[in-house]
């Protein structure tokens, strides 16, 4: 059984709320899950970009806390 690894993409909206999408990797498959709205999506390529797009479109969360 392949090991499961998890990372996250977090962004803040203009009201100061944090929104997080978790990226879970198992083998070559990646599953994206949004903590805020429960959105889920499978992604094989560029999962972090897809997570950032979801946060920007669905939650207007575009402020990168690491910047």
Residue frames as qw, qx, qy, qz and C-alpha x, y, z in Angstrom:
[[0.000, 0.890, 0.457, 0.000, 0.00, 0.00, 0.00],
 [0.407, 0.502, -0.048, 0.762, 1.47, 3.42, -0.94],
 [0.305, -0.379, -0.484, 0.727, 2.10, 5.91, 1.83],
 [0.039, 0.862, 0.451, 0.230, -0.23, 8.89, 2.20],
 [0.392, -0.128, -0.151, 0.899, 1.24, 12.37, 2.39],
 [0.003, 0.863, 0.505, 0.020, -0.62, 15.60, 3.05],
 [0.309, -0.038, -0.026, 0.950, 0.12, 19.24, 2.39],
 [0.092, 0.782, 0.569, -0.238, -2.05, 22.32, 2.33],
 [0.241, 0.365, 0.235, 0.868, -2.61, 25.52, 0.43],
 [0.176, -0.711, -0.554, 0.396, -3.88, 28.38, 2.59],
 [0.174, 0.387, 0.214, 0.880, -4.97, 31.85, 1.56],
 [0.047, -0.459, -0.536, 0.707, -6.65, 34.72, 3.40],
 [0.176, 0.728, 0.544, 0.377, -9.61, 36.71, 2.16],
 [0.157, 0.531, -0.047, 0.831, -9.91, 40.48, 2.51],
 [0.586, -0.663, -0.087, -0.458, -11.84, 40.05, 5.78],
 [0.126, -0.624, 0.696, -0.332, -8.92, 38.28, 7.43],
 [0.890, -0.106, 0.333, -0.292, -10.41, 34.77, 7.31],
 [0.110, -0.460, 0.842, 0.261, -8.14, 31.86, 6.47],
 [0.890, 0.264, 0.028, -0.371, -9.27, 29.30, 3.87],
 [0.288, -0.493, 0.811, 0.130, -7.42, 26.00, 3.48],
 [0.885, 0.292, -0.210, -0.297, -7.37, 23.30, 0.80],
 [0.607, -0.457, 0.648, 0.056, -5.64, 20.08, 1.79],
 [0.641, 0.514, -0.504, -0.268, -3.75, 18.13, -0.87],
 [0.753, -0.318, 0.564, -0.115, -3.55, 14.43, -0.06],
 [0.474, 0.564, -0.615, -0.281, -1.21, 12.32, -2.16],
 [0.785, -0.171, 0.586, -0.110, -1.34, 8.56, -2.47],
 [0.688, 0.169, 0.572, 0.413, 0.90, 7.18, -5.22],
 [0.230, 0.144, 0.398, 0.876, 0.20, 9.22, -8.35],
 [0.180, -0.704, -0.591, -0.351, -3.29, 10.30, -7.21],
 [0.136, 0.008, -0.364, 0.921, -4.00, 13.56, -5.40],
 [0.191, -0.689, -0.686, -0.133, -7.24, 14.50, -3.67],
 [0.075, 0.272, -0.145, 0.948, -8.06, 18.14, -2.96],
 [0.340, -0.635, -0.693, 0.032, -10.43, 18.98, -0.08],
 [0.008, 0.542, -0.067, 0.837, -11.53, 22.46, 1.00],
 [0.227, -0.218, -0.751, 0.580, -12.00, 22.95, 4.75],
 [0.199, 0.150, 0.159, -0.955, -14.37, 25.89, 4.23],
 [0.637, 0.204, -0.086, -0.738, -16.97, 24.46, 1.86],
 [0.759, -0.047, 0.633, -0.142, -16.21, 20.75, 1.57],
 [0.648, 0.660, -0.249, -0.288, -15.32, 20.97, -2.14],
 [0.702, -0.303, 0.614, 0.196, -13.46, 17.89, -3.36],
 [0.669, 0.682, -0.193, -0.221, -11.60, 17.20, -6.56],
 [0.874, -0.138, 0.322, 0.337, -9.13, 14.67, -7.85],
 [0.301, 0.910, -0.246, -0.146, -6.07, 16.07, -9.60],
 [0.934, 0.046, 0.092, 0.341, -3.18, 14.34, -11.29],
 [0.549, 0.305, 0.038, 0.778, -1.32, 17.45, -12.47],
 [0.091, 0.369, -0.104, 0.919, -0.73, 20.79, -10.73],
 [0.403, -0.590, -0.699, 0.029, -2.91, 20.14, -7.67],
 [0.319, -0.466, -0.315, 0.763, -1.61, 23.21, -5.80],
 [0.028, 0.011, -0.317, -0.948, -2.52, 25.48, -8.70],
 [0.364, -0.424, -0.697, -0.449, -6.03, 24.00, -8.78],
 [0.428, -0.553, -0.590, 0.404, -6.29, 24.56, -5.02],
 [0.186, -0.299, -0.055, 0.934, -5.25, 28.22, -5.42],
 [0.172, -0.183, -0.533, -0.808, -7.80, 28.67, -8.23],
 [0.406, -0.542, -0.728, -0.110, -10.59, 27.24, -6.07],
 [0.368, -0.515, -0.424, 0.648, -9.71, 29.53, -3.16],
 [0.075, -0.170, 0.165, 0.969, -9.65, 32.60, -5.41],
 [0.274, -0.224, -0.609, -0.710, -12.87, 31.79, -7.28],
 [0.495, -0.494, -0.703, -0.130, -15.04, 30.33, -4.52],
 [0.529, -0.658, -0.398, 0.358, -13.85, 32.32, -1.50],
 [0.222, 0.916, -0.045, 0.332, -12.05, 35.38, -2.94],
 [0.689, -0.662, 0.217, 0.199, -9.09, 34.28, -0.83],
 [0.716, 0.634, -0.079, 0.280, -5.99, 35.52, -2.65],
 [0.121, -0.868, 0.411, -0.251, -3.64, 36.78, 0.09],
 [0.830, 0.143, -0.494, 0.215, -0.71, 34.41, 0.52],
 [0.606, -0.794, 0.017, -0.039, 0.26, 34.22, 4.23],
 [0.830, -0.206, 0.151, 0.496, 3.86, 33.28, 3.36],
 [0.468, 0.595, 0.171, 0.630, 4.42, 36.40, 1.24]]
